[in-house]
Amino acid sequence: MPNGETSESMEVLERAVELVRSGQSFAMATVVWRKPPSSGHHGSRAIVMPDGTLLGWIGGACAEPVLIREARRVLEQGSPALVWLGQQEDFDGMHVPDGVMTVPISCQSDGALQIFIEPVLAAPQVLIVGRSPMTHTLADLVRSLGWSGEVVDGDDFHGGLVLPTTSVIVATQGHGDEEVLRAALEAEPCFVGLVASRRRGETVRGTLADWGVPAELLDRVHVPIGLDLGHTTHREIAVAILAELVQLRAAGALTAQATVSAQGPAEVIDLVCGMTVQAVPSNRPFAYQGSTYYFCAPGCRTAFENDPVSFTQQEVPC
């Protein structure tokens, strides 16, 4: 790999470290094989965020939308994938191992690529606010799962401790519950739970509503927190709380709010070459008979402009 590309690859790795430290999930894509004239090179790397944002460089206009689509699928499924992009003749007569996805691309200039895509999923982060013995038991249990667990006193808690992927468990037990809960909600963590009875929870919610906290934020407070395990000791409450967190994670609920709502731009078909492209201004939109079409490269857009009828009579844009 040329020195310039080595530098770019290192920048991607440095950015990956930053994302891990900030508790963000992403997909890492690495070129493991190429056939000229692909603009991607052995060892080229790129990061794909859950919303489809691409950081780094893998290949040209046809390869990029395929990479983004498959990277988002990898993130959703939580398992890696090996994707082979190329011309149809690249696959003919070739043995393709089980589990390898082949994607024909129409752009001759993109050559062929094999890209390994792996999910980098942030470990759940649990911030427990309080100082009872239960808080330390819960933190120990959380860490035993390989999660991040931290305990802070209510007086030391502030929104700056909270990441979008943080689950905040408020266990202050009457010592500033409202103040801590308000600060936690304003920081917009992925989950907020209050260790309290249902009646106490309604009282706290009512106070926060009187303070002007919006109803949509108050609705995010889980109270009482923890699965109902029957009569339990003070420390055993930690087991009930962890059980609910594990259940929520398995259901995909412990996800940053911004990630959940980020759907990314719509994907449509380039009617000239058949590739999937995003419906964004950078993909050369062209309006024709009340519809807008998008293209992966200037040549595809020019071909469409010159003879739109031949391309639209067989296809209807998404």
C-alpha positions in Angstrom: 0.0 0.0 0.0 1.5 3.4 -0.9 2.5 5.7 1.9 -0.4 8.1 1.3 -2.9 5.2 1.6 -1.1 3.9 4.7 -1.6 7.3 6.3 -5.3 7.4 5.4 -5.8 3.9 6.8 -4.1 4.9 10.1 -6.5 8.0 10.2 -9.4 5.6 10.0 -8.0 3.4 12.8 -7.5 6.4 15.0 -11.0 7.5 14.3 -12.2 4.0 15.2 -10.4 4.3 18.6 -12.2 7.6 19.2 -15.5 6.1 18.4 -15.0 3.1 20.7 -13.9 5.4 23.6 -17.0 7.6 23.0 -19.3 4.5 23.2 -20.4 4.5 19.6 -21.1 1.5 17.4 -19.9 1.3 13.8 -18.9 -1.2 11.1 -15.3 -1.5 10.0 -14.7 -2.4 6.3 -11.3 -3.6 5.0 -10.3 -4.5 1.4 -8.8 -8.0 1.6 -8.5 -8.5 -2.2 -8.8 -6.3 -5.3 -8.7 -6.6 -9.1 -7.6 -3.6 -11.1 -8.7 -1.0 -12.0 -10.4 -0.8 -8.7 -9.6 2.4 -6.8 -9.6 0.5 -3.6 -6.4 -1.1 -2.5 -5.3 -4.0 -0.2 -5.8 -2.9 3.3 -7.9 0.1 2.5 -10.3 0.8 5.4 -13.5 2.7 6.0 -15.9 3.2 8.8 -19.6 3.1 8.3 -21.8 4.6 11.0 -25.3 3.3 11.8 -26.9 6.2 9.8 -24.8 5.3 6.7 -22.2 8.0 7.1 -18.9 6.8 5.5 -15.5 7.7 6.9 -12.5 6.6 4.8 -12.2 5.2 1.3 -12.9 1.7 -0.1 -13.9 2.1 -3.8 -15.7 4.1 -6.4 -19.2 5.2 -7.0 -20.7 1.7 -7.6 -18.9 0.1 -4.6 -19.7 2.7 -2.1 -23.5 2.4 -1.9 -23.2 -1.4 -1.7 -20.7 -1.1 1.1 -23.0 1.2 3.1 -26.0 -1.0 2.6 -24.2 -4.2 3.6 -22.4 -2.5 6.6 -25.7 -1.4 8.0 -27.0 -4.9 7.6 -23.9 -6.2 9.4 -24.5 -3.7 12.3 -28.2 -4.8 12.5 -27.4 -8.5 12.6 -24.3 -8.1 14.7 -22.2 -10.6 12.7 -19.4 -10.0 10.1 -19.6 -10.6 6.4 -17.3 -11.0 3.4 -18.7 -9.2 0.3 -17.3 -9.7 -3.2 -18.1 -6.9 -5.6 -17.2 -7.3 -9.3 -18.4 -7.8 -12.9 -20.5 -10.9 -13.6 -17.6 -12.5 -15.4 -15.5 -12.3 -12.2 -17.9 -14.8 -10.6 -18.5 -17.1 -13.6 -16.7 -20.4 -13.0 -15.3 -19.3 -9.7 -15.8 -21.2 -6.4 -17.5 -18.9 -4.0 -17.2 -20.1 -0.4 -20.4 -20.5 1.7 -21.3 -17.3 3.5 -19.6 -15.0 1.0 -22.0 -12.5 -0.6 -21.4 -11.7 -4.3 -22.7 -8.4 -5.7 -22.4 -7.8 -9.4 -21.5 -4.1 -10.1 -21.9 -2.4 -13.5 -19.1 0.1 -13.3 -16.1 -1.3 -15.2 -13.8 1.3 -13.6 -14.5 -0.2 -10.2 -12.8 -3.5 -11.1 -13.5 -6.1 -8.3 -13.1 -6.1 -4.6 -13.5 -8.4 -1.6 -14.4 -6.4 1.5 -14.5 -7.8 5.0 -17.1 -6.0 7.1 -17.2 -6.4 10.8 -19.4 -4.8 13.4 -17.8 -2.9 16.3 -20.5 -2.8 18.9 -20.0 -0.6 21.9 -20.2 -2.5 25.2 -23.3 -1.4 27.2 -22.4 1.4 29.7 -24.2 1.5 33.0 -23.9 4.5 35.3 -25.3 3.9 38.7 -26.1 6.9 40.8 -26.2 6.4 44.6 -24.2 5.1 47.5 -26.1 2.1 48.9 -24.5 -1.4 49.0 -26.8 -2.4 46.1 -25.2 0.1 43.8 -21.8 -1.5 44.2 -23.3 -5.0 43.8 -24.9 -4.0 40.6 -21.7 -2.4 39.3 -19.8 -5.7 40.0 -22.4 -7.7 38.2 -22.4 -5.4 35.2 -18.6 -5.7 34.9 -18.8 -9.5 35.2 -20.6 -9.4 31.8 -17.9 -7.4 30.2 -20.0 -4.2 30.3 -18.9 -0.9 31.6 -20.1 -0.2 35.1 -19.5 2.9 37.2 -20.9 4.2 40.5 -21.1 7.9 41.4 -22.6 9.7 44.3 -25.7 11.8 43.6 -23.8 15.0 44.6 -21.1 14.2 42.0 -23.5 13.3 39.1 -23.8 15.6 36.1 -24.9 15.3 32.5 -21.3 15.4 31.3 -20.9 11.8 32.6 -23.6 10.5 30.2 -23.0 9.3 26.7 -25.8 8.5 24.2 -25.2 4.8 24.9 -25.3 5.1 28.7 -27.9 3.5 30.8 -28.5 5.6 34.0 -29.8 3.8 37.1 -30.9 6.4 39.7 -30.6 4.7 43.1 -30.3 7.8 45.3 -33.3 6.5 47.3 -34.8 9.9 48.4 -31.5 11.8 48.5 -32.0 14.2 45.6 -33.9 11.8 43.3 -35.6 14.6 41.4 -32.5 16.6 40.8 -30.5 13.6 39.6 -33.3 12.3 37.4 -33.8 15.7 35.8 -30.1 16.0 35.0 -30.1 12.4 33.6 -33.0 13.0 31.3 -31.6 16.3 30.0 -28.4 14.4 29.0 -30.5 12.0 26.8 -29.0 8.6 27.7 -30.3 5.5 26.0 -32.1 4.3 29.1 -33.1 5.8 32.5 -34.3 3.7 35.4 -35.4 4.8 38.9 -35.0 2.5 41.9 -38.2 3.2 43.7 -41.7 1.9 44.3 -44.4 2.7 41.7 -46.0 5.2 44.1 -42.7 6.9 44.8 -42.0 7.0 41.0 -45.3 8.8 40.4 -44.5 11.4 43.1 -41.0 12.0 41.5 -42.6 12.3 38.0 -45.1 14.8 39.3 -42.5 17.0 40.9 -40.5 17.0 37.7 -43.6 17.9 35.7 -44.1 20.8 38.0 -40.5 21.9 37.3 -41.3 22.0 33.6 -39.7 18.7 32.5 -41.5 17.7 29.2 -43.9 14.8 29.3 -42.0 13.0 26.5 -38.9 12.9 28.8 -40.8 11.8 31.8 -42.3 8.9 29.8 -38.8 7.5 29.3 -38.3 6.9 33.1 -38.6 3.2 33.9 -39.9 2.8 37.4 -39.9 0.5 39.2 -36.7 -0.8 37.6 -35.9 -4.5 37.7 -37.7 -7.7 36.8 -40.2 -8.9 39.4 -38.3 -11.7 41.2 -40.6 -11.7 44.2 -39.4 -10.9 47.7 -35.7 -10.0 47.5 -33.1 -8.6 49.7 -31.5 -5.2 49.2 -28.5 -6.6 47.3 -30.7 -9.0 45.3 -32.4 -6.1 43.8 -29.2 -5.6 41.8 -29.8 -9.0 40.2 -33.4 -8.0 39.2 -32.1 -4.7 37.7 -29.3 -6.5 35.7 -31.8 -9.1 34.5 -34.0 -6.3 33.0 -31.0 -4.6 31.4 -30.0 -7.9 29.8 -33.5 -8.5 28.6 -33.7 -5.0 27.1 -30.3 -5.3 25.4 -31.4 -8.6 23.8 -34.4 -6.8 22.4 -32.3 -4.1 21.0 -33.6 -1.4 23.4 -30.3 -0.3 24.9 -29.4 1.8 21.8 -28.6 5.5 21.5 -31.7 7.5 20.8 -30.1 9.3 17.9 -29.2 5.9 16.3 -32.7 4.5 16.7 -34.2 7.5 14.9 -31.6 7.8 12.2 -32.9 6.1 9.2 -30.5 7.5 6.6 -31.5 8.7 3.1 -33.8 6.7 0.9 -32.2 4.2 -1.5 -33.2 4.0 -5.2 -32.0 2.3 -8.3 -29.8 3.9 -10.9 -31.8 2.9 -13.9 -28.8 3.0 -16.2 -26.5 0.6 -14.5 -28.9 -1.0 -12.0 -26.8 0.0 -8.9 -28.4 1.0 -5.6 -27.7 4.7 -4.8 -28.9 7.1 -2.1 -31.4 9.7 -3.0 -29.1 12.6 -2.0 -28.1 15.8 -4.0 -24.5 14.5 -4.4 -25.8 11.6 -6.5 -26.6 13.7 -9.6 -30.5 14.1 -9.4 -32.3 14.5 -12.7 -36.0 15.4 -12.9 -38.1 13.8 -15.7 -41.9 13.8 -16.0 -42.5 14.6 -12.4 -40.0 12.1 -10.9 -36.5 12.5 -9.7 -33.8 10.0 -10.6 -30.4 9.5 -9.1 -27.2 8.1 -10.6 -23.9 6.6 -9.3 -21.7 8.4 -11.8 -21.8 11.2 -14.4 -21.8 8.7 -17.3 -25.0 7.1 -16.1 -26.7 10.5 -15.7 -25.6 11.6 -19.2 -26.9 8.4 -20.7 -30.2 8.9 -19.0 -30.5 12.5 -20.2 -29.8 11.5 -23.8 -32.6 8.8 -23.9 -34.7 8.8 -20.7 -37.6 6.9 -22.4 -35.5 3.7 -23.0 -34.7 3.6 -19.3 -38.0 4.5 -17.8 -40.3 2.4 -19.9 -39.1 -0.8 -18.1 -38.6 0.6 -14.6 -40.5 2.7 -12.2 -38.4 4.7 -9.7 -38.7 3.8 -6.1 
